[in-house]
Amino acid sequence: MDAVLTVRPDARLERFHPSTVHAAGEEVTVELRRSGKRLTVPADRTVLEAVREELPDVAYSCEQGFCGTCRVRVLAGVPDHRDEILTEREREHSMLICVSRARDGELTLDL
């Protein structure tokens, strides 16, 4: 699969386990624009976990960054993408909140 990605970086691959997943990291602040909530996500928790405490109906599945169910539109901030499936174009405006975080410590999500 790594050889395919070398030739076709935007190829969609199906994995049955993550190649590497690092959901934890620095503390981040997340604004949920539609609901008007502002969350602090501790370094040892995922954005998905924090969001689901406030919005329990947010969809998710694998929690490992390769199914795409928790994909959310990013309105502001720069995501630190740690997923396995988004293309470069998709990464310009969305992220998987189960594994990705913020590069600059703050994100505004369309939730």
N, C-alpha and C positions, 0 to 999 in steps of 0.2 A: 504494500500500500504506500509505503514511503517513496518508492520509485515512481508510482503514478503521480503522487503529489509534486514530485520534482518536475515532471513534464507538464502537468496540468494542475497548478496550484488552486484553481477554483473547482476542481472535481469534487463531487459529492460522494463520500464513501460511507458505507454502513459498518459501524463497529459494534462489537458485542461487549466491549469494555473500553473504558477511556484509555488513551495513550498516556496522558498525564493530566491530572486535574489538581488545581491548586485554588480552591475557592476562598480560603482564608487569606488574610493580608492585612494591610493597614485599615484603621477605622475609616469609614466613609459616611458622608451625609447624603441622604437621598430625599429629594422632594418628589412627592407623588402629585403631579400637577392637577389632575382632574378631581382627586379627593381632597386636595388642600392639606395633606399631611406632610410632615417633615420627620424623617427617621434618622437616627444614628445607628449605623451598623457596626458593631464591635469587630475587631480584627479576627476573632475566632468564629464568626457567624457568616452565613451567606446573605446576599441581598435578598434572595428568595425567602429565606427563613424570616427575615425582618419584615418584608412586605406582607407575607401571609399572616403575620400576627395582626396586622391592620386590615388587610383585605383577604380574608380566608378563601375566597372563591377564585383567586388568581390560579390559572392553570399551570400545571407542571407534571412531569412524569419521571424521567430518568435521573434527574438531579446530578448528572455527570457531564453535561455539555454536548451531548450528541443526538438528542431527539428533536430539539427545537420547540418543544411545547411551551416553554416559559419565555419565548422571545417577546421583547417589549421594545417599543419605539423610544429612542433617546431624544429628548428635546434640548438638553444642554449638558455640557460636561463631556469628558473624553473617556470612553470605556477602556478598560484594560481587558481585552478580549482573551478568554481562556477556553473558548468552546472548540468544538471539532467540526462544525458544519457551516457556519455563516461564510458567505463569499465576501470578498473585499468590498464589493458594492453594498451588500447588506449591512456590513459593519459600519458603513458611513452614517446609518440612521437607526440601528437597532442593536440589541445585545441579548444574550441569554443570562438571565439574572440568577440562575442556579450556580454558575461558576465564575462569571465575570464581575469585575469591580470597577472602580474609577481610578484613572491615572492621576488625577489632580485632587482626589479626595471628595469631590462633589459630583452628583448626577441629578438631573431632572428627568423623570420618566413619565410617559403618557399613561398614567394610571390614576 
